[in-house]
């Protein structure tokens, strides 16, 4: 089986929470993504992550490279188109699955209705006849 994702939860003050939300908005990512990025960085550097004031980070960034943080990666348009095509195909398959489920449910209901209509109980048939009725083959003259 594949890796299962685990949930981590903890409490922070309201001010810190708002600051984290602003950071996420600046980066145009979700608040969860901020924490996932931090955890990924922490794990990839074996827990050796240094927190530095922003002005120190900016000085280091200008010395090493002119790239912005977070780094941006260019993806070929063909990859994006293929991804969009696969998303549309997945949506179409989900719709077909739902339609198939509705069809199977309808058929099961029809089968249940047919089974209820077709059942004949033997007791019901016997109630219409007299129980004392006897059958004779031949006539009384043959017995004498």
Order of alpha helices (4+ residues) and beta strands (2+ residues): alpha-alpha-alpha-alpha-alpha
